[in-house]
Amino acid sequence: MSDAPVYLIANFEIENADTYRIYEKGFFPLLRKHGGEFVTFDDRSETLEGDGGLSGRIVVFRFPNETTARAWYADPDYQALSEHRRAGTKLNFLQLIHGMPSRS
């Protein structure tokens, strides 16, 4: 594993907004606890080319490296909180993307 940043991209459809809000409120403190940074989200993304269009919400967040990202995902507090996401959404994917290593 390198020290390059990693990005997580999630795509899901919110099926129960109240249940999802419980997850959303607890998400940010756990993200920060592991050095993560929220980048953006979009409820109306647009496919410009290709036939694999996404629906629902897309969320992008970043961690300093793969080790911190995996620690966040494995955190028992995050796994307990994520039960609200699982109950309130239909997850299409949660993808880990490796960033470019520093060129210095």
Backbone as ProteinMPNN parsed JSONL, in Angstrom:
{"seq_chain_A": "MSDAPVYLIANFEIENADTYRIYEKGFFPLLRKHGGEFVTFDDRSETLEGDGGLSGRIVVFRFPNETTARAWYADPDYQALSEHRRAGTKLNFLQLIHGMPSRS", "coords_chain_A": {"N_chain_A": [[0.853, -1.189, 0.0], [0.496, 2.203, -0.777], [1.389, 5.621, 0.029], [-0.289, 7.238, -1.332], [-3.187, 9.261, -1.924], [-6.559, 8.048, -1.497], [-9.753, 7.645, -2.989], [-13.183, 7.393, -2.268], [-16.068, 6.334, -3.798], [-19.46, 6.405, -3.736], [-22.557, 5.071, -4.743], [-25.944, 5.27, -4.492], [-29.439, 4.702, -3.838], [-31.787, 6.505, -2.109], [-34.108, 5.138, -0.047], [-35.494, 5.287, 2.315], [-35.744, 8.129, 3.808], [-35.676, 9.121, 6.467], [-34.393, 7.096, 7.952], [-31.969, 7.03, 6.574], [-31.009, 9.589, 7.211], [-30.18, 9.306, 9.868], [-27.856, 7.816, 9.533], [-26.423, 9.638, 7.946], [-26.001, 11.82, 9.694], [-24.239, 10.729, 11.592], [-22.114, 10.025, 10.006], [-20.156, 12.026, 9.226], [-18.569, 12.767, 11.577], [-17.228, 10.288, 11.991], [-15.882, 10.0, 9.59], [-14.076, 12.167, 9.71], [-12.655, 11.376, 12.0], [-10.997, 9.414, 11.012], [-9.35, 10.772, 9.324], [-10.526, 11.409, 6.955], [-12.022, 13.184, 4.197], [-14.761, 14.961, 3.043], [-15.754, 15.306, -0.279], [-17.714, 15.83, -2.389], [-21.229, 15.633, -3.329], [-23.906, 14.409, -5.405], [-27.169, 14.508, -6.497], [-28.209, 14.436, -8.964], [-26.607, 13.421, -11.145], [-25.045, 13.314, -14.374], [-24.849, 11.378, -17.234], [-22.598, 11.586, -19.755], [-21.51, 10.132, -21.815], [-21.681, 6.74, -22.958], [-23.382, 3.736, -21.819], [-23.853, 3.137, -19.195], [-25.351, 4.543, -17.218], [-25.822, 6.172, -14.052], [-27.977, 6.108, -11.223], [-29.739, 7.875, -8.653], [-28.026, 8.963, -5.665], [-24.704, 10.171, -5.725], [-21.72, 10.032, -3.987], [-18.632, 11.436, -3.086], [-15.647, 10.964, -1.396], [-12.521, 11.41, 0.37], [-9.455, 9.938, 1.47], [-6.295, 10.103, 3.227], [-4.672, 7.937, 2.559], [-4.658, 4.433, 1.589], [-4.604, 2.801, 3.86], [-5.775, 4.345, 5.937], [-8.322, 4.622, 4.876], [-9.27, 1.989, 4.808], [-9.208, 1.45, 7.528], [-11.205, 3.185, 8.44], [-13.467, 2.029, 7.176], [-13.498, -0.486, 8.404], [-13.905, 0.161, 11.036], [-15.591, -0.522, 13.999], [-17.569, 1.226, 14.981], [-18.287, 2.61, 12.654], [-19.264, 0.478, 11.114], [-21.486, -0.277, 12.649], [-23.017, 2.07, 12.449], [-23.418, 2.088, 9.685], [-25.413, 0.269, 9.279], [-27.765, 1.685, 9.302], [-27.584, 3.04, 6.865], [-27.677, 0.843, 5.165], [-30.238, -0.049, 5.734], [-31.765, 2.097, 4.9], [-31.231, 2.674, 2.266], [-30.676, 1.691, -1.171], [-27.856, 0.282, -2.078], [-25.74, 0.735, -4.777], [-23.012, 0.701, -5.405], [-19.893, 0.871, -3.594], [-16.984, 2.182, -4.054], [-13.443, 1.928, -4.046], [-10.936, 4.05, -5.065], [-7.72, 4.382, -6.23], [-5.477, 7.025, -5.796], [-3.096, 9.136, -7.549], [0.348, 8.654, -6.893], [2.625, 10.823, -5.098], [4.776, 12.908, -6.972], [7.123, 13.906, -6.124]], "CA_chain_A": [[0.0, 0.0, 0.0], [1.288, 3.423, -0.873], [0.882, 6.783, 0.754], [-1.107, 8.035, -2.24], [-4.565, 9.385, -1.451], [-7.583, 7.212, -2.12], [-11.081, 8.245, -3.065], [-14.28, 6.453, -2.237], [-17.231, 6.798, -4.537], [-20.637, 5.608, -3.408], [-23.76, 5.347, -5.512], [-27.068, 4.602, -3.842], [-30.75, 5.319, -3.935], [-32.383, 6.643, -0.778], [-35.447, 4.559, -0.007], [-36.12, 5.74, 3.55], [-34.968, 9.335, 4.143], [-35.493, 9.247, 7.917], [-33.365, 6.142, 8.359], [-30.717, 7.478, 5.988], [-30.538, 10.774, 7.949], [-29.45, 8.831, 11.054], [-26.534, 7.494, 9.016], [-25.782, 10.862, 7.461], [-25.569, 12.628, 10.843], [-23.094, 10.095, 12.232], [-21.07, 9.772, 9.021], [-19.089, 13.025, 9.171], [-17.592, 12.617, 12.671], [-16.403, 9.097, 11.777], [-15.013, 10.309, 8.457], [-12.997, 13.023, 10.232], [-11.871, 10.577, 12.95], [-10.022, 8.627, 10.248], [-8.605, 11.638, 8.401], [-11.234, 11.517, 5.691], [-12.51, 14.497, 3.77], [-15.902, 14.941, 2.127], [-15.457, 16.072, -1.492], [-18.961, 16.336, -2.963], [-22.285, 14.669, -3.634], [-24.794, 14.867, -6.465], [-28.394, 13.714, -6.646], [-28.648, 14.504, -10.366], [-25.442, 13.308, -12.028], [-25.411, 13.236, -15.787], [-23.966, 10.555, -18.057], [-22.344, 12.256, -21.029], [-21.251, 9.091, -22.811], [-21.783, 5.368, -22.479], [-24.723, 3.267, -21.473], [-23.876, 2.721, -17.795], [-25.79, 5.673, -16.411], [-26.068, 5.933, -12.643], [-29.165, 6.765, -10.689], [-29.651, 8.122, -7.223], [-27.009, 9.868, -5.125], [-23.293, 9.821, -5.82], [-20.944, 10.713, -2.957], [-17.187, 11.266, -3.24], [-14.853, 11.412, -0.266], [-11.1, 11.16, 0.194], [-8.617, 9.633, 2.63], [-4.879, 10.338, 2.916], [-4.069, 6.728, 1.982], [-5.523, 3.253, 1.652], [-4.642, 2.301, 5.23], [-6.788, 5.085, 6.702], [-9.644, 4.311, 4.304], [-9.674, 0.653, 5.266], [-9.465, 1.55, 8.971], [-12.535, 3.798, 8.555], [-14.495, 1.058, 6.799], [-13.501, -1.585, 9.381], [-14.204, 0.683, 12.375], [-16.856, -1.069, 14.499], [-18.567, 2.297, 15.074], [-18.803, 2.851, 11.302], [-20.07, -0.668, 10.69], [-22.778, -0.182, 13.343], [-23.746, 3.176, 11.827], [-23.764, 1.777, 8.296], [-26.663, -0.499, 9.248], [-28.825, 2.643, 8.946], [-27.491, 3.228, 5.414], [-28.151, -0.387, 4.527], [-31.689, -0.124, 5.918], [-32.451, 3.233, 4.291], [-30.861, 2.883, 0.873], [-30.264, 0.571, -2.025], [-26.488, 0.596, -2.483], [-25.3, 0.187, -6.06], [-21.609, 0.375, -5.186], [-18.979, 1.685, -2.793], [-15.766, 1.869, -4.805], [-12.206, 2.558, -3.618], [-10.137, 4.445, -6.217], [-6.374, 4.79, -5.817], [-4.99, 8.272, -6.383], [-1.728, 9.146, -8.078], [1.363, 8.928, -5.863], [3.345, 12.082, -5.226], [5.895, 12.835, -7.924], [8.296, 14.622, -5.586]], "C_chain_A": [[0.889, 1.24, 0.0], [0.681, 4.522, -0.013], [0.074, 7.698, -0.157], [-2.521, 8.149, -1.672], [-5.472, 8.385, -2.157], [-8.915, 7.948, -2.039], [-12.097, 7.129, -2.97], [-15.454, 7.103, -2.936], [-18.368, 5.851, -4.208], [-21.78, 6.035, -4.306], [-24.897, 4.553, -4.879], [-28.343, 5.384, -4.071], [-31.361, 5.34, -2.544], [-33.823, 6.147, -0.838], [-36.212, 4.971, 1.239], [-35.283, 6.909, 4.081], [-34.721, 9.464, 5.64], [-34.39, 8.32, 8.425], [-32.008, 6.57, 7.815], [-30.152, 8.684, 6.743], [-29.781, 10.392, 9.221], [-28.012, 8.501, 10.649], [-25.768, 8.765, 8.654], [-25.233, 11.709, 8.61], [-24.343, 12.036, 11.527], [-21.897, 9.904, 11.318], [-19.885, 10.735, 9.142], [-18.108, 12.946, 10.342], [-16.683, 11.397, 12.489], [-15.452, 9.284, 10.599], [-13.802, 11.119, 8.938], [-12.08, 12.261, 11.191], [-10.755, 9.817, 12.242], [-9.279, 9.458, 9.201], [-9.26, 11.809, 7.057], [-11.755, 12.919, 5.44], [-13.659, 14.31, 2.779], [-15.555, 15.816, 0.929], [-16.731, 16.67, -2.059], [-20.004, 15.23, -3.018], [-23.156, 15.271, -4.724], [-25.992, 13.927, -6.536], [-28.885, 13.695, -8.091], [-27.454, 14.429, -11.316], [-25.918, 13.041, -13.456], [-24.382, 12.395, -16.536], [-23.82, 11.228, -19.408], [-22.067, 11.269, -22.158], [-21.41, 7.731, -22.157], [-23.194, 5.012, -22.056], [-24.813, 2.77, -20.04], [-24.289, 3.846, -16.878], [-26.108, 5.277, -14.978], [-27.35, 6.634, -12.232], [-28.962, 6.97, -9.199], [-28.537, 9.084, -6.88], [-25.611, 9.291, -5.358], [-22.558, 10.674, -4.795], [-19.476, 10.404, -3.203], [-16.518, 11.782, -1.974], [-13.454, 10.852, -0.392], [-10.451, 10.833, 1.534], [-7.16, 9.838, 2.244], [-4.195, 9.144, 2.247], [-5.026, 5.553, 2.176], [-5.658, 2.719, 3.076], [-5.72, 3.018, 6.045], [-8.187, 4.807, 6.175], [-10.148, 2.957, 4.803], [-9.954, 0.643, 6.772], [-10.836, 2.173, 9.218], [-13.612, 2.755, 8.278], [-14.615, -0.067, 7.823], [-13.859, -1.142, 10.794], [-15.549, 0.13, 12.841], [-17.952, -0.006, 14.628], [-19.146, 2.615, 13.694], [-19.689, 1.693, 10.86], [-21.442, -0.66, 11.375], [-23.633, 0.921, 12.716], [-24.223, 2.813, 10.428], [-25.005, 0.888, 8.185], [-27.845, 0.417, 8.908], [-28.796, 2.944, 7.45], [-28.04, 2.007, 4.696], [-29.671, -0.496, 4.611], [-32.427, 0.968, 5.152], [-32.151, 3.474, 2.829], [-30.71, 1.563, 0.136], [-28.895, 0.955, -2.561], [-26.19, -0.068, -3.815], [-23.821, -0.166, -5.999], [-20.963, 1.349, -4.218], [-17.601, 1.298, -3.303], [-14.575, 2.622, -4.251], [-11.35, 2.803, -4.86], [-8.782, 4.931, -5.707], [-5.964, 6.051, -6.551], [-3.568, 8.114, -6.886], [-0.744, 9.41, -6.937], [2.045, 10.258, -6.133], [4.526, 11.902, -6.167], [7.138, 13.528, -7.389], [9.367, 13.678, -5.105]], "O_chain_A": [[1.903, 1.298, 0.696], [-0.386, 4.366, 0.583], [-0.217, 8.833, 0.221], [-2.997, 7.227, -1.009], [-5.185, 7.939, -3.268], [-9.155, 8.756, -1.142], [-11.9, 6.047, -3.523], [-15.785, 8.264, -2.696], [-18.249, 4.638, -4.381], [-21.949, 7.22, -4.595], [-24.825, 3.332, -4.747], [-28.326, 6.558, -4.443], [-31.442, 4.307, -1.88], [-34.645, 6.674, -1.587], [-37.442, 5.003, 1.23], [-34.25, 6.707, 4.718], [-33.635, 9.885, 6.039], [-33.555, 8.723, 9.235], [-31.003, 6.482, 8.52], [-28.935, 8.792, 6.898], [-28.84, 11.084, 9.609], [-27.066, 8.867, 11.346], [-24.605, 8.929, 9.021], [-24.133, 12.252, 8.514], [-23.487, 12.785, 11.997], [-20.788, 9.651, 11.789], [-18.734, 10.298, 9.158], [-16.903, 13.051, 10.116], [-15.494, 11.464, 12.8], [-14.332, 8.774, 10.62], [-12.658, 10.799, 8.616], [-10.868, 12.475, 11.195], [-9.687, 9.602, 12.815], [-8.653, 8.906, 8.296], [-8.635, 12.295, 6.114], [-11.905, 13.724, 6.359], [-13.528, 13.582, 1.794], [-15.109, 16.95, 1.102], [-16.83, 17.889, -2.2], [-19.709, 14.057, -2.788], [-23.151, 16.482, -4.943], [-25.84, 12.709, -6.624], [-29.862, 13.017, -8.408], [-27.307, 15.278, -12.195], [-27.044, 12.601, -13.69], [-23.184, 12.672, -16.477], [-24.803, 11.419, -20.124], [-22.36, 11.547, -23.321], [-21.285, 7.598, -20.94], [-24.073, 5.868, -21.952], [-25.753, 2.053, -19.698], [-23.641, 4.081, -15.858], [-26.604, 4.179, -14.723], [-27.749, 7.633, -12.831], [-28.125, 6.321, -8.572], [-28.147, 9.919, -7.696], [-25.378, 8.092, -5.207], [-22.747, 11.889, -4.739], [-19.11, 9.264, -3.49], [-16.787, 12.899, -1.532], [-13.218, 9.926, -1.169], [-10.83, 11.362, 2.578], [-6.817, 9.758, 1.064], [-3.258, 9.313, 1.467], [-6.058, 5.669, 2.837], [-6.725, 2.234, 3.453], [-6.489, 2.376, 6.761], [-9.142, 4.76, 6.952], [-11.314, 2.812, 5.172], [-10.832, -0.084, 7.238], [-11.557, 1.734, 10.114], [-14.558, 2.613, 9.053], [-15.717, -0.55, 8.083], [-14.093, -1.983, 11.662], [-16.552, 0.296, 12.146], [-19.128, -0.299, 14.411], [-20.345, 2.862, 13.565], [-20.757, 1.914, 10.29], [-22.447, -0.999, 10.751], [-24.826, 0.732, 12.481], [-25.324, 3.196, 10.032], [-25.584, 0.77, 7.105], [-28.816, -0.026, 8.295], [-29.847, 3.09, 6.826], [-28.785, 2.133, 3.724], [-30.318, -0.974, 3.68], [-33.59, 0.79, 4.79], [-32.733, 4.364, 2.209], [-30.63, 0.488, 0.73], [-28.781, 1.849, -3.399], [-26.361, -1.277, -3.971], [-23.416, -1.22, -6.489], [-21.412, 2.481, -4.044], [-17.11, 0.207, -3.014], [-14.666, 3.825, -4.005], [-11.07, 1.875, -5.619], [-8.721, 5.804, -4.841], [-6.084, 6.141, -7.773], [-2.925, 7.087, -6.671], [-0.976, 10.29, -6.108], [2.04, 10.756, -7.259], [5.192, 10.867, -6.155], [8.106, 13.717, -8.125], [10.411, 14.121, -4.628]]}, "name": "protein", "num_of_chains": 1, "seq": "MSDAPVYLIANFEIENADTYRIYEKGFFPLLRKHGGEFVTFDDRSETLEGDGGLSGRIVVFRFPNETTARAWYADPDYQALSEHRRAGTKLNFLQLIHGMPSRS"}
